[in-house]
Amino acid sequence: MTQFKGIDVVTGPAARSGEKYRTSQGHTAIKDGIKSVQEVTPAPPKPSWLRAPLPAGERFNAVRETVREHRLATVCEEAKCPNIGECWNHGTATIMLMGEVCTRACRFCSVDTGNPRGWLDLEEPANVARTVELMGLKYVVLTSVNRDDLSDGGAAHYAACIRAIKTRTPGVAVEALTPDFQGVSADIETVMDSGLSVFAQNVETVRRLTHPVRDPRAGYKQTLAVLAHAKAYRPEVLTKTSLMLGLGETDEEIHEAIADLRAARVDILTLGQYLRPTPNHLAVQRFVTPESFAQYRQAALAAGFLECVSGPLVRSSYRAERVLEQNNCGLPGSDPVMAN
């Protein structure tokens, strides 16, 4: 074990959750994003509606074999998403760009935290385009870590990946679930000009809980401004955001967030249950019932969203290719409401 600025740093793959370690690029990071805490709040038992079916199916198995054979990386596997079988069986996957170390430390997220010091894989655009082709995708979600160490937050790299995909497989629709680029309009526009179909930036939680849920460099107003600028700059591109529920928000605060997001002309909203990734992260305050998720969806549709996909196991990119069908992606509570 070595030391970095007086702090023990684990070398190699032996780091445990909450420990600092040295990456293969030579910089330090915290495993799972949050340092170990002394006192852990016991986790309540999960209700029955949070049990996901085991992934299976012919298309899922084919995609998994391709991923294994070519050593491809997807957020679907890395984040242990409960919806991986359903999405892969329908030709949708999520790929994370710009490495595995984030410059921010949101208290809900288990992505490793550190400072990549400007490192980028210059071959990533070509490799991502090849991955999309090999997996036979018809809809791909590109997400990424925050890269505040880059002058443009990684916007040019993001755009290069999207253009490479569209060049190699023009028929694939691309959704970009991006960082906030610190609210810089020019960087948002760089991504918007790349040929994407959907631009997403997650507000994550209600106004009051933004801090401590999100990193201090993120902000409720900043995310609203990013989404509003994206829509104003290219009205034809759909905009999308997501809220996690179960962190202590009230119904009134959820409805306030719905109104704020519509004021920013956001088209699509997803609502899902927050689940604590490790004992070092924020505790779950409540498990939201499927009936409540259905009610929140109806409120969002009545407010004017083109679609609101809402349910306990919903994640930002859940069945992203079919979110405009106005049927909650087949989840319970799918009766559409005429938007105002």
C-alpha positions in Angstrom: 0.0 0.0 0.0 1.3 3.5 -0.9 0.3 6.9 0.3 -1.1 10.0 -1.6 -1.0 13.3 0.3 -0.8 11.3 3.5 -3.8 9.1 2.7 -3.4 5.3 2.2 -4.0 4.4 -1.5 -4.7 0.8 -2.6 -2.9 -0.3 -5.7 -4.3 -2.8 -8.1 -7.9 -4.1 -8.1 -8.1 -4.8 -4.3 -9.9 -1.5 -3.4 -13.1 -1.9 -1.3 -16.1 0.4 -1.4 -15.1 3.8 0.1 -11.3 3.3 -0.3 -8.9 5.3 -2.4 -7.1 3.5 -5.1 -4.9 4.2 -8.1 -6.4 3.8 -11.5 -4.6 2.2 -14.5 -4.1 5.8 -15.9 -2.1 6.7 -12.7 -4.6 9.0 -10.9 -6.4 8.3 -7.6 -10.1 7.7 -7.1 -12.5 6.6 -4.4 -14.2 3.3 -5.1 -18.0 3.7 -5.5 -17.6 7.4 -5.2 -18.2 8.0 -1.4 -15.7 7.5 1.4 -16.5 4.9 4.1 -18.8 6.1 6.9 -18.5 5.1 10.5 -22.2 4.7 11.3 -24.4 3.0 8.7 -28.2 3.4 8.7 -29.8 -0.1 8.5 -31.6 -0.7 5.2 -35.3 -1.4 5.4 -36.5 -4.6 3.7 -37.4 -4.2 0.1 -41.0 -4.7 -0.8 -42.2 -7.3 -3.2 -42.7 -4.9 -6.1 -38.9 -4.3 -6.3 -38.1 -7.8 -7.4 -37.0 -7.9 -11.0 -37.2 -11.0 -13.3 -33.9 -12.7 -14.2 -32.7 -11.6 -17.6 -33.3 -14.1 -20.4 -34.4 -14.4 -24.0 -32.8 -15.2 -27.4 -31.9 -11.5 -28.2 -30.5 -10.9 -24.7 -28.3 -14.0 -24.9 -27.0 -12.9 -28.4 -26.2 -9.4 -27.2 -24.5 -10.8 -24.0 -22.3 -13.2 -26.1 -21.3 -10.2 -28.4 -20.4 -8.2 -25.3 -18.3 -11.0 -23.8 -16.6 -11.9 -27.1 -15.5 -8.4 -27.9 -15.0 -7.2 -24.3 -17.5 -4.4 -24.6 -18.6 -2.2 -21.7 -22.2 -1.2 -21.0 -23.8 0.7 -18.1 -26.5 -2.0 -18.2 -24.0 -4.5 -16.7 -21.8 -2.2 -14.7 -24.7 -0.7 -12.8 -26.4 -4.1 -12.5 -29.6 -2.6 -14.0 -32.7 -4.7 -13.2 -34.1 -4.0 -16.7 -31.1 -5.3 -18.7 -33.0 -8.3 -20.1 -36.0 -6.3 -21.2 -33.9 -3.6 -22.9 -31.4 -5.8 -24.6 -34.2 -8.0 -25.9 -35.6 -4.9 -27.6 -32.3 -3.6 -29.1 -31.6 -0.8 -26.5 -28.4 -0.4 -24.4 -26.6 2.3 -22.5 -22.9 3.0 -22.9 -20.8 5.2 -20.6 -18.2 7.5 -22.1 -15.0 9.2 -20.9 -13.9 6.6 -18.4 -15.1 5.2 -15.1 -13.9 8.0 -12.8 -16.2 11.0 -12.2 -15.0 14.4 -10.9 -18.1 14.8 -8.8 -19.3 12.9 -5.7 -23.1 12.7 -5.7 -24.3 10.9 -2.6 -26.7 8.6 -4.5 -24.2 7.4 -7.2 -21.7 4.6 -7.0 -19.5 5.7 -9.8 -15.9 6.1 -8.6 -14.8 9.7 -7.8 -11.4 11.3 -8.6 -9.6 13.6 -11.0 -8.7 12.0 -14.4 -6.5 15.1 -15.1 -7.5 15.5 -18.7 -7.2 11.9 -19.7 -9.4 10.8 -22.6 -9.4 7.7 -24.8 -9.0 9.2 -28.3 -10.1 5.9 -29.9 -13.4 5.9 -28.0 -15.5 7.4 -30.7 -14.5 4.7 -33.2 -14.8 2.0 -30.6 -18.3 3.1 -29.5 -19.5 3.2 -33.1 -18.2 -0.3 -33.6 -19.8 -1.5 -30.4 -23.2 -0.2 -31.4 -22.9 -2.0 -34.8 -21.7 -5.2 -33.2 -24.6 -5.3 -30.7 -27.1 -4.7 -33.4 -28.7 -1.8 -31.6 -31.5 0.3 -33.0 -31.4 2.8 -30.1 -28.4 3.7 -27.9 -28.2 5.8 -24.8 -24.8 7.4 -24.3 -24.1 8.6 -20.8 -20.9 9.6 -19.1 -19.1 10.6 -15.9 -18.8 14.3 -15.2 -15.5 15.7 -16.5 -15.0 19.1 -14.8 -11.2 18.6 -15.4 -11.8 19.2 -19.2 -12.2 22.8 -20.4 -15.5 21.9 -22.2 -16.7 19.2 -19.8 -16.1 16.6 -22.6 -18.7 18.1 -25.0 -16.5 17.8 -28.1 -15.7 14.2 -27.2 -19.4 13.4 -26.7 -20.2 15.0 -30.1 -17.5 13.0 -31.8 -18.9 9.7 -30.4 -22.4 10.6 -31.6 -21.1 11.5 -35.1 -19.1 8.3 -35.3 -22.2 6.2 -34.5 -24.3 8.1 -37.1 -21.6 7.7 -39.7 -21.3 3.9 -39.2 -24.9 3.1 -38.5 -27.1 6.0 -39.7 -30.3 4.3 -38.7 -29.5 4.1 -35.0 -31.2 6.7 -32.9 -28.9 8.3 -30.2 -29.9 9.6 -26.8 -27.3 11.6 -24.9 -27.6 11.6 -21.1 -25.0 14.2 -20.5 -23.3 16.1 -17.7 -24.5 19.6 -17.1 -21.3 21.1 -18.6 -21.4 23.6 -15.8 -24.2 25.4 -17.6 -22.0 26.6 -20.5 -24.3 27.3 -23.5 -21.6 26.7 -26.1 -20.8 23.2 -24.8 -24.5 22.3 -24.7 -24.7 23.4 -28.3 -21.7 21.3 -29.3 -23.6 18.2 -28.3 -26.9 19.4 -29.8 -25.3 19.9 -33.2 -24.0 16.3 -33.4 -27.0 14.5 -34.8 -28.7 13.2 -31.6 -32.4 12.4 -31.3 -32.8 13.0 -27.5 -30.9 15.3 -25.1 -31.1 14.3 -21.5 -29.8 15.9 -18.3 -31.1 14.5 -15.0 -32.4 16.9 -12.3 -32.3 13.8 -10.0 -34.3 15.1 -7.1 -36.6 17.9 -5.9 -35.3 21.4 -5.3 -35.0 21.2 -1.5 -33.0 17.9 -1.6 -30.6 18.9 -4.4 -27.9 19.3 -1.8 -27.0 17.0 -0.1 -28.2 14.5 -2.8 -26.1 16.0 -5.6 -22.5 17.3 -5.7 -22.2 21.0 -4.8 -21.2 21.8 -8.4 -24.5 20.5 -9.6 -27.7 22.4 -9.1 -31.5 22.3 -9.6 -31.6 25.7 -11.3 -28.5 24.8 -13.4 -30.1 21.6 -14.7 -33.3 23.4 -15.6 -31.3 26.1 -17.4 -29.4 23.4 -19.4 -32.6 21.7 -20.5 -34.3 25.0 -21.4 -31.3 26.1 -23.5 -31.1 22.8 -25.3 -34.8 23.0 -26.2 -34.5 26.6 -27.3 -31.4 26.0 -29.4 -32.8 22.9 -31.3 -36.6 22.6 -30.7 -36.8 19.5 -32.9 -34.6 17.5 -30.5 -36.5 15.9 -27.6 -35.4 16.8 -24.1 -35.6 14.4 -21.2 -34.9 14.3 -17.4 -35.3 11.9 -14.5 -36.3 12.1 -10.8 -35.4 9.5 -8.1 -38.1 9.1 -5.5 -37.8 7.8 -1.9 -35.2 10.3 -0.7 -37.5 12.2 1.6 -39.4 14.4 -0.9 -43.1 15.3 -0.4 -45.9 15.1 -2.9 -46.0 18.9 -3.1 -42.3 19.0 -4.0 -42.7 16.4 -6.7 -45.5 18.4 -8.2 -43.4 21.6 -8.0 -40.6 19.8 -9.9 -43.0 18.6 -12.5 -44.2 22.2 -13.0 -40.6 23.6 -13.1 -39.6 21.0 -15.7 -42.5 21.8 -18.0 -41.7 25.5 -17.7 -38.3 24.5 -19.1 -40.1 22.8 -22.0 -38.8 19.3 -21.1 -40.6 16.7 -23.2 -40.0 13.4 -21.4 -39.8 12.6 -17.7 -38.9 9.3 -16.0 -39.6 8.6 -12.3 -38.1 5.7 -10.4 -37.3 4.4 -6.9 -34.0 5.4 -5.3 -32.0 2.4 -4.1 -28.9 2.9 -2.0 -26.0 1.3 -3.9 -23.7 0.9 -0.8 -24.0 1.5 3.0 -21.9 4.6 2.5 -24.6 6.3 0.4 -27.8 8.1 1.3 -30.4 5.9 3.0 -33.8 5.2 1.4 -36.4 7.2 3.3 -39.4 5.4 1.8 -40.4 2.8 -0.8 -42.9 4.5 -3.2 -45.8 2.2 -4.1 -46.6 1.3 -7.8 -50.0 3.1 -7.2 -48.2 6.3 -6.3 -46.0 6.1 -9.3 -49.1 5.7 -11.5 -50.6 8.9 -9.9 -47.4 10.9 -10.4 -47.4 9.8 -14.1 -50.9 11.0 -14.6 -50.0 14.4 -13.0 -47.0 14.7 -15.4 -49.1 13.9 -18.5 -51.7 16.4 -17.4 -49.0 19.0 -17.0 -48.0 18.5 -20.7 -45.2 16.0 -20.9 -45.2 13.9 -24.1 -44.6 10.9 -21.9 -43.7 10.1 -18.3 -42.4 6.6 -17.7 -43.0 6.0 -14.0 -42.5 2.9 -11.8 -40.3 1.4 -9.0 -37.7 -0.2 -11.3 -37.7 2.6 -13.9 -34.2 4.1 -14.6 -33.3 7.0 -16.8 -32.9 5.0 -20.0 -35.6 2.3 -19.3 -37.0 1.2 -22.7 -35.9 4.5 -24.1 -36.8 3.6 -27.7 -40.5 3.4 -26.9 -41.1 6.2 -24.5 -43.4 8.1 -26.9 -46.0 5.4 -27.1 -47.9 7.0 -24.1 -48.4 3.6 -22.4 -45.8 3.9 -19.6 -43.6 1.4 -21.6 -46.2 -1.3 -20.7 -45.9 -0.8 -17.0 -48.9 -0.6 -14.7 -50.7 2.7 -14.7 -50.6 3.1 -18.5 -53.9 4.9 -19.2 -52.8 8.0 -21.1 -54.1 11.5 -20.2 -54.6 14.1 -22.8 -51.9 16.7 -22.4 -52.9 20.4 -22.0 
